[in-house]
């Protein structure tokens, strides 16, 4: 019953109590009415049988002397009994001997002893009394009676039952209205307090005077819950304050570290360049003895590697300062074409095949410089780490998933051993193949870009089977 579900608990209690009282009183009324009707019918049966017995005892001489007039006069004395509608005296063969009718019979006067009168109704009673004289069967007296007062009694009972029902409903309604207050009032206080807590966020509020019954237990649990929430809220505020302070300190420390790294790498760049120049000059002047040549080569390779590392570090530091660029709507196909023009020589030399399909999602709201950086790093990596003897085949596509544009890039390159390098995929200066030159910062930069703008990146790879990148770009509105 949806309507019952949506009414207030006050009206629910009144409805339940009133309905219960109505059903209980109705059942009692029905029981008493039926019982009184049954009792009335039984009393009527006893009365009619008694009359049949009296008439029968007086009718024995009339049967012995075959005096039909006397029998008829005897039966006509029953006209003082308003309930008797018909009386008959049957001889021993079941033939009609004498009859009394309060009204003219509707059928022939000759009747069989089992026949009922034509006006028989469910309220009509029949009594038969057999007549004997010294164990000799003489005949039967049959009385037909109509319970004239039964309909009046039933109507009276219905009126009384209706009056009792109305009185009971009114009484139950009045009682329930007053009694439900002790329940509903406390529940409404609890509801009001719940709404107040939800609206104000003040968890110090409490429900007072709820009693010791189930509502009191509920209120006690509510108070205990508020107390726990208040403690937790206080603890969260203190923890948030500490975290905020820690975040500020951490941000300051990171900024100082970045500045230190930038200054250090910048300061180291000049002496490393000078040292590399000196080694180059020494190599040109052939001042190194042949027996020390391998040591000189190791030294110059170390300087060259250090120079690459410092340049990569400077690039990372400069890149991190660009991670808060404003978004703009970018045509993915145009952005890809610009990147392909930048690395056209690499694509031509490797004979790479790049297949792009942006039909499902041709645009994305993202910083243009970073999107092109993602394209360039993924394309150069796919070409750089191609399988020997196989030209690179690179597939690029996009689709929408919720608020994200999913950029998928697949290649047929060397792949990555995921069991070995799964936890190092996006680390700084991480390299998974050593046969080609690289700094190991490409995937780290892609990961930093994507997460800085609310996205995420997934990688699936298998050695000698290629790699698939799924990059979820947060397509936030401009």
Backbone torsions as a table, in degrees:
resi	resn	phi	psi	omega
1	UNK	NA	94.5	-177.9
2	UNK	-61.3	-36.0	-179.0
3	UNK	-63.0	-37.5	-179.7
4	UNK	-69.1	-34.2	-178.8
5	UNK	-64.9	-33.1	-171.7
6	UNK	-93.8	-5.8	178.5
7	UNK	-82.8	164.4	-176.6
8	UNK	-69.5	157.9	-179.5
9	UNK	-65.1	-30.2	176.4
10	UNK	-60.0	-50.9	179.5
11	UNK	-68.2	-31.0	176.4
12	UNK	-62.8	-46.4	-179.6
13	UNK	-63.5	-43.3	178.7
14	UNK	-61.9	-43.8	179.8
15	UNK	-62.9	-45.3	-178.2
16	UNK	-64.0	-46.8	-178.2
17	UNK	-65.2	-43.7	-179.3
18	UNK	-66.3	-43.3	179.6
19	UNK	-64.1	-41.2	178.7
20	UNK	-61.8	-46.1	178.6
21	UNK	-62.6	-42.1	179.9
22	UNK	-60.8	-46.7	-178.4
23	UNK	-65.0	-43.1	-179.4
24	UNK	-62.1	-46.6	-179.7
25	UNK	-66.9	-39.8	179.1
26	UNK	-61.1	-44.1	178.9
27	UNK	-62.5	-43.1	179.0
28	UNK	-62.8	-44.5	179.4
29	UNK	-60.9	-45.7	179.2
30	UNK	-60.6	-43.4	-179.5
31	UNK	-61.9	-47.8	-177.9
32	UNK	-67.1	-39.3	178.3
33	UNK	-62.7	-47.8	179.6
34	UNK	-63.7	-40.0	179.4
35	UNK	-65.0	-41.8	179.5
36	UNK	-67.9	-38.0	177.1
37	UNK	-62.1	-43.9	179.1
38	UNK	-62.5	-43.4	179.3
39	UNK	-63.0	-41.4	179.1
40	UNK	-62.6	-42.4	179.5
41	UNK	-65.7	-40.2	179.5
42	UNK	-64.3	-40.7	177.6
43	UNK	-64.6	-39.2	177.3
44	UNK	-63.0	-41.5	177.9
45	UNK	-60.8	-44.7	-179.6
46	UNK	-63.8	-41.2	-179.8
47	UNK	-63.9	-45.9	-178.7
48	UNK	-65.5	-38.7	179.3
49	UNK	-66.7	-37.8	178.5
50	UNK	-62.9	-43.2	177.2
51	UNK	-62.1	-41.3	179.0
52	UNK	-62.0	-36.5	179.9
53	UNK	-68.5	-44.2	-179.5
54	UNK	-63.6	-46.4	179.1
55	UNK	-62.7	-39.6	-178.5
56	UNK	-64.7	-42.6	179.7
57	UNK	-63.7	-36.4	178.9
58	UNK	-76.8	-20.3	-177.4
59	UNK	-87.5	-8.0	-178.2
60	UNK	-60.0	-46.2	179.6
61	UNK	-62.1	-34.4	-178.7
62	UNK	-66.4	-32.9	177.3
63	UNK	-74.4	-37.1	179.9
64	UNK	-64.2	-38.9	-178.0
65	UNK	-100.7	7.2	177.5
66	UNK	54.2	43.2	-178.4
67	UNK	-98.2	92.2	-176.3
68	UNK	-69.7	-35.0	-179.6
69	UNK	-64.0	-44.0	179.3
70	UNK	-62.8	-39.0	179.2
71	UNK	-65.4	-40.5	-179.8
72	UNK	-65.4	-43.8	178.0
73	UNK	-61.7	-36.1	178.0
74	UNK	-63.4	-42.6	-179.3
75	UNK	-68.0	-33.1	-177.0
76	UNK	-70.7	-14.5	174.1
77	UNK	-66.7	-14.6	179.7
78	UNK	-75.7	-2.8	-179.3
79	UNK	-67.8	-12.8	174.5
80	UNK	-77.3	-11.6	178.5
81	UNK	-100.8	102.9	-174.2
82	UNK	-63.4	-21.1	-177.7
83	UNK	-80.8	-20.4	-177.6
84	UNK	-80.2	118.4	-179.1
85	UNK	-98.9	-24.5	-176.6
86	UNK	-160.9	143.4	177.0
87	UNK	-138.7	142.2	-178.3
88	UNK	-139.5	145.3	170.2
89	UNK	-116.1	121.4	-179.3
90	UNK	-107.7	141.1	177.0
91	UNK	-76.6	-176.1	-175.0
92	UNK	-67.7	-17.6	177.0
93	UNK	-91.9	0.6	178.7
94	UNK	86.9	9.1	179.5
95	UNK	-84.6	149.0	-179.5
96	UNK	-68.5	126.2	-178.6
97	UNK	-105.9	-40.9	177.8
98	UNK	-155.0	153.5	-177.4
99	UNK	-144.5	147.3	171.5
100	UNK	-127.0	128.3	176.7
101	UNK	-124.9	130.4	175.2
102	UNK	-71.2	-28.3	176.0
103	UNK	-129.4	165.1	179.9
104	UNK	-65.3	134.6	-179.9
105	UNK	-66.6	147.3	-178.8
106	UNK	-83.9	-13.3	-176.6
107	UNK	-128.1	-179.2	178.9
108	UNK	-60.2	147.6	-175.5
109	UNK	-70.0	-21.0	178.9
110	UNK	-79.4	118.9	-176.5
111	UNK	-131.0	152.3	171.1
112	UNK	-83.1	154.0	-172.7
113	UNK	-67.6	-21.0	179.0
114	UNK	-89.7	-10.9	-176.8
115	UNK	-71.5	145.9	174.5
116	UNK	-99.2	157.4	176.9
117	UNK	-66.6	160.0	-173.6
118	UNK	-66.6	-22.5	-178.3
119	UNK	-96.2	24.5	180.0
120	UNK	-62.9	134.0	177.8
121	UNK	-132.4	168.4	179.5
122	UNK	-59.0	-23.3	-179.7
123	UNK	-87.7	-0.7	-177.4
124	UNK	-86.5	138.1	-179.5
125	UNK	-110.7	150.9	178.6
126	UNK	-129.3	130.1	178.2
127	UNK	-125.7	132.7	180.0
128	UNK	-120.9	131.6	177.8
129	UNK	-130.3	118.4	-178.3
130	UNK	-84.5	140.9	-174.8
131	UNK	-106.3	132.7	179.9
132	UNK	-132.8	146.8	173.1
133	UNK	-131.0	109.7	-176.5
134	UNK	49.3	54.1	176.6
135	UNK	66.2	7.9	176.7
136	UNK	-98.1	125.7	-178.7
137	UNK	-73.1	124.1	-177.4
138	UNK	-105.6	-32.4	-177.9
139	UNK	165.0	-163.1	-175.0
140	UNK	-141.6	140.2	171.5
141	UNK	-103.5	128.5	-179.6
142	UNK	-121.4	124.2	176.8
143	UNK	-114.7	134.5	175.7
144	UNK	-113.7	124.2	-177.4
145	UNK	-125.4	146.9	177.8
146	UNK	-115.5	128.3	-179.7
147	UNK	-77.8	82.1	-174.7
148	UNK	-62.0	-33.1	-175.0
149	UNK	-87.1	-3.7	-174.5
150	UNK	-64.6	-45.3	-179.4
151	UNK	-62.2	-39.7	177.6
152	UNK	-64.2	-41.0	179.5
153	UNK	-64.0	-43.7	179.0
154	UNK	-61.8	-44.5	178.7
155	UNK	-61.0	-40.7	177.7
156	UNK	-64.2	-41.9	177.9
157	UNK	-61.5	-40.7	-179.3
158	UNK	-63.7	-41.9	178.4
159	UNK	-62.9	-45.3	179.8
160	UNK	-63.3	-43.5	-179.8
161	UNK	-62.5	-41.6	177.9
162	UNK	-61.9	-43.4	178.7
163	UNK	-63.0	-42.6	178.2
164	UNK	-62.8	-42.1	179.9
165	UNK	-62.8	-45.1	179.9
166	UNK	-62.4	-44.7	178.9
167	UNK	-61.8	-42.1	-179.5
168	UNK	-64.9	-40.9	179.8
169	UNK	-64.6	-44.2	-179.8
170	UNK	-63.0	-44.3	179.5
171	UNK	-63.8	-44.3	179.4
172	UNK	-63.7	-38.2	179.4
173	UNK	-63.8	-45.1	180.0
174	UNK	-64.8	-46.3	-178.9
175	UNK	-63.0	-43.5	-178.5
176	UNK	-66.2	-35.3	178.7
177	UNK	-61.9	-40.4	-179.1
178	UNK	-78.6	-41.3	-176.0
179	UNK	-72.2	-33.5	-176.7
180	UNK	-68.0	-17.1	-179.1
181	UNK	-61.8	-37.7	-178.9
182	UNK	-65.9	-23.5	178.2
183	UNK	-93.0	-51.9	-174.0
184	UNK	-66.6	-37.7	-177.9
185	UNK	-58.4	-45.1	-179.6
186	UNK	-69.6	-37.4	177.3
187	UNK	-65.6	-40.7	179.3
188	UNK	-65.5	-35.8	175.3
189	UNK	-62.2	-40.9	178.7
190	UNK	-65.5	-42.4	178.4
191	UNK	-63.6	-44.7	179.4
192	UNK	-60.5	-42.2	179.4
193	UNK	-66.7	-36.6	177.7
194	UNK	-63.2	-45.8	178.3
195	UNK	-62.3	-39.3	-179.6
196	UNK	-64.6	-41.9	178.3
197	UNK	-64.4	-43.8	-179.8
198	UNK	-64.0	-35.6	-176.6
199	UNK	-77.8	-43.7	-173.6
200	UNK	-94.2	-22.7	-175.6
201	UNK	71.6	17.4	-179.9
202	UNK	-90.9	99.4	-176.2
203	UNK	-85.1	6.0	177.5
204	UNK	-87.5	-6.3	179.1
205	UNK	-70.4	150.9	-179.9
206	UNK	-139.7	156.6	174.5
207	UNK	-98.4	121.0	-175.8
208	UNK	-104.6	154.6	172.5
209	UNK	58.5	45.8	-176.4
210	UNK	-87.4	-10.3	-179.9
211	UNK	89.9	-174.8	-176.3
212	UNK	-114.1	5.2	178.7
213	UNK	-84.2	-163.4	-176.9
214	UNK	-61.9	-37.0	178.3
215	UNK	-66.4	-37.8	175.5
216	UNK	-63.2	-40.0	177.2
217	UNK	-63.5	-41.5	178.0
218	UNK	-62.6	-44.0	179.0
219	UNK	-64.5	-39.1	177.1
220	UNK	-62.7	-42.4	176.3
221	UNK	-63.5	-37.7	177.7
222	UNK	-63.3	-43.9	177.9
223	UNK	-63.4	-41.8	179.0
224	UNK	-64.3	-39.5	178.1
225	UNK	-63.6	-42.8	178.1
226	UNK	-62.0	-38.5	179.4
227	UNK	-64.0	-42.8	178.2
228	UNK	-65.3	-42.2	179.1
229	UNK	-64.2	-38.6	179.5
230	UNK	-63.1	-43.6	177.6
231	UNK	-62.9	-44.9	-179.2
232	UNK	-65.3	-39.1	179.2
233	UNK	-64.1	-42.1	177.7
234	UNK	-63.6	-41.8	179.1
235	UNK	-65.1	-40.3	179.1
236	UNK	-64.8	-38.5	178.2
237	UNK	-63.9	-43.8	178.1
238	UNK	-63.7	-42.3	-179.7
239	UNK	-66.2	-40.4	178.5
240	UNK	-63.1	-38.3	177.6
241	UNK	-63.8	-42.1	178.2
242	UNK	-65.2	-41.8	179.5
243	UNK	-65.7	-37.1	178.6
244	UNK	-63.2	-44.5	177.6
245	UNK	-62.6	-42.9	-179.9
246	UNK	-65.0	-39.1	179.3
247	UNK	-63.8	-42.0	178.4
248	UNK	-62.3	-45.2	179.5
249	UNK	-64.3	-40.4	-179.6
250	UNK	-66.5	-40.9	178.4
251	UNK	-62.6	-42.0	178.5
252	UNK	-64.5	-41.3	179.7
253	UNK	-64.7	-42.8	178.6
254	UNK	-62.6	-41.3	178.3
255	UNK	-62.9	-42.0	178.1
256	UNK	-64.6	-39.9	179.2
257	UNK	-65.9	-41.3	178.4
258	UNK	-62.6	-42.7	178.5
259	UNK	-64.0	-40.3	178.6
260	UNK	-64.5	-43.7	-179.8
261	UNK	-64.1	-40.4	179.6
262	UNK	-64.5	-46.0	179.8
263	UNK	-63.9	-43.6	-178.4
264	UNK	-63.1	-47.0	-178.6
265	UNK	-66.2	-37.2	179.4
266	UNK	-66.1	-42.6	179.7
267	UNK	-68.6	-31.7	-179.2
268	UNK	-78.4	-22.6	-175.6
269	UNK	-61.4	-42.2	-177.4
270	UNK	-66.5	-51.0	179.2
271	UNK	-64.4	-34.7	179.1
272	UNK	-66.0	-40.4	178.0
273	UNK	-63.6	-42.0	178.3
274	UNK	-63.8	-42.7	-179.9
275	UNK	-63.5	-40.7	178.8
276	UNK	-65.4	-37.5	177.7
277	UNK	-65.2	-40.6	178.1
278	UNK	-63.1	-43.3	179.0
279	UNK	-64.0	-38.1	178.9
280	UNK	-65.3	-42.0	178.5
281	UNK	-64.1	-41.3	177.4
282	UNK	-63.3	-37.0	178.8
283	UNK	-66.6	-39.7	179.4
284	UNK	-68.3	-36.7	-179.3
285	UNK	-81.0	-8.8	178.7
286	UNK	54.8	49.0	-179.5
287	UNK	-89.6	-8.3	-178.4
288	UNK	-88.4	131.5	179.0
289	UNK	-67.9	147.2	-177.9
290	UNK	-57.0	-35.9	-177.7
291	UNK	-71.9	-16.6	177.8
292	UNK	-105.1	11.3	-174.1
293	UNK	-64.3	-39.8	-176.8
294	UNK	-67.6	-33.0	176.6
295	UNK	-68.2	-37.8	179.0
296	UNK	-65.9	-40.0	178.9
297	UNK	-63.6	-40.0	177.5
298	UNK	-62.8	-40.1	-179.3
299	UNK	-66.9	-44.7	-178.2
300	UNK	-68.9	-32.7	175.8
301	UNK	-68.0	-38.1	178.0
302	UNK	-64.9	-41.9	179.0
303	UNK	-64.8	-41.6	179.6
304	UNK	-62.4	-42.0	179.1
305	UNK	-66.4	-39.7	177.8
306	UNK	-63.7	-37.8	178.4
307	UNK	-64.2	-40.6	178.3
308	UNK	-64.8	-41.0	-179.5
309	UNK	-64.2	-44.0	179.5
310	UNK	-64.7	-41.3	177.6
311	UNK	-62.7	-40.8	178.4
312	UNK	-65.5	-38.9	178.7
313	UNK	-63.7	-43.9	176.4
314	UNK	-61.4	-37.5	179.8
315	UNK	-66.1	-41.3	179.3
316	UNK	-64.7	-44.3	-179.2
317	UNK	-62.8	-44.1	179.0
318	UNK	-65.7	-36.3	-179.8
319	UNK	-66.0	-40.0	-178.1
320	UNK	-63.2	-27.6	-180.0
321	UNK	-76.2	-6.5	-178.8
322	UNK	-105.1	9.8	-172.8
323	UNK	-80.8	8.4	178.7
324	UNK	-122.4	33.5	179.7
325	UNK	-75.1	145.5	179.4
326	UNK	-66.2	147.8	177.3
327	UNK	-77.4	158.2	172.6
328	UNK	-152.8	157.7	179.9
329	UNK	-76.5	126.0	-174.7
330	UNK	-118.8	134.7	170.9
331	UNK	-81.6	111.9	-173.5
332	UNK	-61.4	-40.0	-179.0
333	UNK	-64.1	-42.2	179.5
334	UNK	-66.4	-41.7	179.1
335	UNK	-61.6	-41.4	179.6
336	UNK	-65.0	-40.5	-179.8
337	UNK	-63.1	-39.2	178.1
338	UNK	-63.9	-40.6	178.9
339	UNK	-66.2	-40.1	179.4
340	UNK	-62.8	-34.0	176.8
341	UNK	-67.4	-33.5	179.1
342	UNK	-64.9	-37.4	-175.1
343	UNK	-113.5	32.0	-175.9
344	UNK	-59.8	-36.6	179.1
345	UNK	-65.2	-42.3	179.7
346	UNK	-64.1	-39.6	179.4
347	UNK	-67.0	-43.5	-178.5
348	UNK	-65.2	-45.3	-178.0
349	UNK	-62.9	-40.1	-176.1
350	UNK	-85.7	-8.5	-176.3
351	UNK	58.9	36.4	-178.0
352	UNK	-70.2	144.3	176.3
353	UNK	-110.8	119.6	-178.7
354	UNK	-114.1	118.0	-178.0
355	UNK	-113.6	117.3	-176.9
356	UNK	-118.6	139.2	177.4
357	UNK	-140.2	103.8	-179.3
358	UNK	-110.4	23.2	-174.2
359	UNK	-65.6	-33.7	-178.0
360	UNK	-75.3	-25.9	179.5
361	UNK	-157.2	92.0	-173.2
362	UNK	-82.7	-13.0	-175.1
363	UNK	-130.4	156.4	175.8
364	UNK	-148.9	145.0	175.9
365	UNK	-93.3	103.3	-172.2
366	UNK	-160.1	154.5	175.1
367	UNK	-61.4	125.9	-173.8
368	UNK	-62.0	-43.7	-176.6
369	UNK	-62.8	-35.8	-178.8
370	UNK	-77.3	-36.3	176.6
371	UNK	-62.7	-42.5	178.4
372	UNK	-66.1	-33.9	176.9
373	UNK	-64.2	-40.0	177.6
374	UNK	-63.0	-48.5	178.2
375	UNK	-56.4	-48.6	-174.1
376	UNK	-65.1	-43.3	-179.8
377	UNK	-64.8	-41.8	-179.0
378	UNK	-68.4	-41.4	179.9
379	UNK	-66.8	-46.6	-178.6
380	UNK	-65.0	-37.6	177.3
381	UNK	-65.6	-42.7	-179.7
382	UNK	-62.4	-37.1	179.1
383	UNK	-76.3	-42.0	-176.2
384	UNK	-63.6	-38.9	-176.2
385	UNK	-105.9	45.1	176.8
386	UNK	-76.5	156.5	175.9
387	UNK	-74.5	143.8	-178.2
388	UNK	-64.0	129.7	178.6
389	UNK	83.6	0.3	179.0
390	UNK	-120.8	121.9	174.8
391	UNK	-67.0	143.0	-179.0
392	UNK	-65.9	135.1	173.5
393	UNK	-120.1	116.7	-173.4
394	UNK	-119.6	124.2	177.9
395	UNK	-109.6	130.4	-178.7
396	UNK	-126.8	131.8	178.7
397	UNK	-149.7	163.7	177.9
398	UNK	-136.4	158.4	174.7
399	UNK	-157.6	164.5	179.1
400	UNK	-99.7	136.6	171.4
401	UNK	-137.9	99.4	-177.9
402	UNK	64.9	-125.7	179.4
403	UNK	-91.5	9.8	-176.1
404	UNK	-111.5	146.0	165.9
405	UNK	-100.9	118.8	-177.1
406	UNK	-93.2	113.7	177.1
407	UNK	-96.5	118.5	-178.4
408	UNK	-114.3	126.1	-179.6
409	UNK	-125.4	121.0	-177.8
410	UNK	-119.1	141.8	174.7
411	UNK	-138.5	168.3	-179.8
412	UNK	-111.0	34.4	-174.7
413	UNK	-81.0	-156.3	-173.1
414	UNK	-73.2	-22.5	-180.0
415	UNK	75.4	178.5	-177.3
416	UNK	-130.6	141.6	175.4
417	UNK	-76.0	97.5	-174.6
418	UNK	-67.7	-32.5	178.3
419	UNK	-63.2	-29.3	-176.7
420	UNK	-92.7	-39.3	-170.8
421	UNK	-114.9	13.1	-174.4
422	UNK	-56.1	-40.0	-176.6
423	UNK	-86.8	1.3	-176.9
424	UNK	-120.2	10.1	-170.3
425	UNK	-57.5	-41.1	-172.6
426	UNK	-112.2	19.7	177.9
427	UNK	-75.0	160.2	179.7
428	UNK	-77.2	135.6	179.8
429	UNK	60.3	32.6	176.2
430	UNK	-95.2	124.8	177.8
431	UNK	-124.5	140.4	-175.1
432	UNK	-111.6	-7.8	175.5
433	UNK	-139.2	131.9	-173.9
434	UNK	-105.6	-1.5	-175.7
435	UNK	-81.4	-9.1	177.3
436	UNK	-124.6	156.9	179.9
437	UNK	-74.7	149.5	178.2
438	UNK	178.6	161.5	-178.9
439	UNK	-103.1	-16.8	179.8
440	UNK	75.9	28.0	179.8
441	UNK	-115.5	-5.5	-175.5
442	UNK	-62.0	-54.0	-179.2
443	UNK	-66.1	-34.3	177.5
444	UNK	-62.3	-41.8	179.6
445	UNK	-66.6	-42.0	178.8
446	UNK	-61.4	-46.5	-179.9
447	UNK	-60.8	-42.7	179.9
448	UNK	-65.2	-41.7	179.1
449	UNK	-62.0	-51.1	-174.2
450	UNK	-62.2	-46.9	-177.0
451	UNK	-72.3	-29.9	178.8
452	UNK	-64.4	-25.9	-178.9
453	UNK	-109.4	27.5	171.5
454	UNK	79.5	18.4	-179.9
455	UNK	-107.5	-168.7	177.4
456	UNK	-152.2	162.1	-174.9
457	UNK	-135.9	138.5	177.4
458	UNK	-127.1	149.0	-176.8
459	UNK	-134.9	131.0	173.9
460	UNK	-122.4	129.8	-176.3
461	UNK	-152.7	152.6	177.0
462	UNK	-146.6	136.0	-176.4
463	UNK	-57.8	133.3	179.7
464	UNK	62.0	15.7	177.3
465	UNK	-122.5	-10.7	179.1
466	UNK	102.7	-179.3	-175.6
467	UNK	-136.5	144.5	175.8
468	UNK	-125.6	124.8	175.3
469	UNK	-104.0	132.4	171.5
470	UNK	-117.8	110.0	-174.5
471	UNK	-112.4	117.5	179.1
472	UNK	-92.4	104.9	179.8
473	UNK	-93.1	121.5	179.0
474	UNK	-66.8	112.8	-174.9
475	UNK	-92.1	57.4	-177.2
476	UNK	-64.0	144.9	179.6
477	UNK	-65.5	152.1	-179.6
478	UNK	-75.2	NA	NA
